[in-house]
């Protein structure tokens, strides 16, 4: 039986941009399980933008992560030992195991999953939190009608890629915003969006205008800042904005909304949301998303870093958009 | 029979702030009525912030008012001549008669009203468009629960005064924002709000914080700019913002939203709206508001300018907050 765990702790809080110095890799002994506990060997660690918010010591929707504790994070893996009657060794599970190779849990965060048709890693992507995030924002906030135009930022990412594909299924024109020609090509050619605007090239507003000749009815926002300002100026009357993330401001840069008057003159709806607060929709959303992935009707892409020790670098790269699709760490 | 009408036309579009030079008073002959037409002697003209938006030649929710036409505006008055079977001389009516002493209409904008218990002028205030605006934003967007805190800006005005009184009736803590000690005293002592913050005195954010010890659950916005920025920073999780007006930006000044991240971190709902697009609620709202006014359970105040020729000055004063309560012009 393995006696040692490897973990990454939050060592310090970022001042401005996060850096590798904010993290610390430690080795810790594994204590014997207590009654009711489950031990999971994490195979996959999910890296997500929300983690950046937790690193700050500021008021947000979640308490800051305490210093010197294991970084929070979604994981999927296999039960290796269980003193909990709901789980047995060999079960494939998803949970909130954190940035570590072994997680010890009372089972309350764990769900057994079926990997017959859906890969274990996909439960951290299109059939996990990112997928449900896309599903909720699109179906419950934007609520698109066939023929409308839906725009999503970070379109090649874990959430954005699902938003656009679901919007296409709903009969909408799906337009992505992404950084770089490669990502934009992927968004159009492999994900099937109608168009994709490269925010790093040319004039964002003019390019978005060309890609949305009938204006924008629904906007799924992951980025904020200049991208939000440009898209807001394209919104049609009675448009809906699902506010899911504002990664542009995570390091503390000001990202003012330049023309809030547009919210009034176009009678827009804006709704900020956190998918973990809408657990009522998860069963339906996961069932639909799992079915689409199993039938290969929902495309997705993963960026995989190998080894726990590479998680900080992969995380920092993701915050800069260096990943391509869902950022995962394979815990070897 | 009177043969001459007096009218105020939009003479030119403002560059920056509006001025009296943008208006022109003219005398015009009254043509004989055609079949189906109604002639109304306007007794009261309503002056409202939305009119400022119509003076610009820019994209908004309504087409710009054409130059050299009678300024748009709500009116109440009395039918003096009718070739329309739905109206007879002596009927008291509300309509969109515009800035003129006599309005000639096909009757489609006119509604006969009962002045037994509700004064004719009140149909332009608490029992008219401003009242329904308050009713809609509070009940259909903010949807307050007893015990919550509701804040409204321009609290002593035609809309804000109704918002706060309805919020009190719903069991909420009602907090106003208004300009000057007199208005704040009126808001608390005569309208019955729990508190009122004078945005012209002291530190707006600190004063608002003191007045909203449990944060803000619902915000009814008439002003925008600094006031919106301060209130946004007090919003509780799952707060709702009814966006009704942004008078701070009507002359074209930038009024950026400084921290749009709060919309996400507090999971806020923002909904811009125009009450004329929600005609389905008008009968219910007017019935409730009329009942409250008739029973003297809804207080309101009017600023009355005398004579059509004084409408431009009164209008410009209202845009600067120099009115106190609903701004009307009595057409002598």
Boltz contact constraints between the chains, C-beta under 6 A:
constraints:
  - contact:
      token1: [A, 60]
      token2: [B, 265]
      max_distance: 6.0
  - contact:
      token1: [A, 61]
      token2: [B, 265]
      max_distance: 6.0
  - contact:
      token1: [A, 243]
      token2: [B, 263]
      max_distance: 6.0
  - contact:
      token1: [A, 243]
      token2: [B, 264]
      max_distance: 6.0
  - contact:
      token1: [A, 246]
      token2: [B, 261]
      max_distance: 6.0
  - contact:
      token1: [A, 246]
      token2: [B, 264]
      max_distance: 6.0
  - contact:
      token1: [A, 249]
      token2: [B, 261]
      max_distance: 6.0
  - contact:
      token1: [A, 256]
      token2: [B, 256]
      max_distance: 6.0
  - contact:
      token1: [A, 256]
      token2: [B, 258]
      max_distance: 6.0
  - contact:
      token1: [A, 257]
      token2: [B, 257]
      max_distance: 6.0
  - contact:
      token1: [A, 257]
      token2: [B, 260]
      max_distance: 6.0
  - contact:
      token1: [A, 258]
      token2: [B, 256]
      max_distance: 6.0
  - contact:
      token1: [A, 260]
      token2: [B, 257]
      max_distance: 6.0
  - contact:
      token1: [A, 261]
      token2: [B, 246]
      max_distance: 6.0
  - contact:
      token1: [A, 261]
      token2: [B, 249]
      max_distance: 6.0
  - contact:
      token1: [A, 263]
      token2: [B, 243]
      max_distance: 6.0
  - contact:
      token1: [A, 263]
      token2: [B, 270]
      max_distance: 6.0
  - contact:
      token1: [A, 263]
      token2: [B, 272]
      max_distance: 6.0
  - contact:
      token1: [A, 264]
      token2: [B, 243]
      max_distance: 6.0
  - contact:
      token1: [A, 264]
      token2: [B, 246]
      max_distance: 6.0
  - contact:
      token1: [A, 264]
      token2: [B, 272]
      max_distance: 6.0
  - contact:
      token1: [A, 265]
      token2: [B, 60]
      max_distance: 6.0
  - contact:
      token1: [A, 265]
      token2: [B, 61]
      max_distance: 6.0
  - contact:
      token1: [A, 267]
      token2: [B, 272]
      max_distance: 6.0
  - contact:
      token1: [A, 267]
      token2: [B, 273]
      max_distance: 6.0
  - contact:
      token1: [A, 268]
      token2: [B, 272]
      max_distance: 6.0
  - contact:
      token1: [A, 269]
      token2: [B, 271]
      max_distance: 6.0
  - contact:
      token1: [A, 270]
      token2: [B, 270]
      max_distance: 6.0
  - contact:
      token1: [A, 271]
      token2: [B, 269]
      max_distance: 6.0
  - contact:
      token1: [A, 272]
      token2: [B, 263]
      max_distance: 6.0
  - contact:
      token1: [A, 272]
      token2: [B, 264]
      max_distance: 6.0
  - contact:
      token1: [A, 272]
      token2: [B, 267]
      max_distance: 6.0
  - contact:
      token1: [A, 272]
      token2: [B, 268]
      max_distance: 6.0
  - contact:
      token1: [A, 273]
      token2: [B, 267]
      max_distance: 6.0
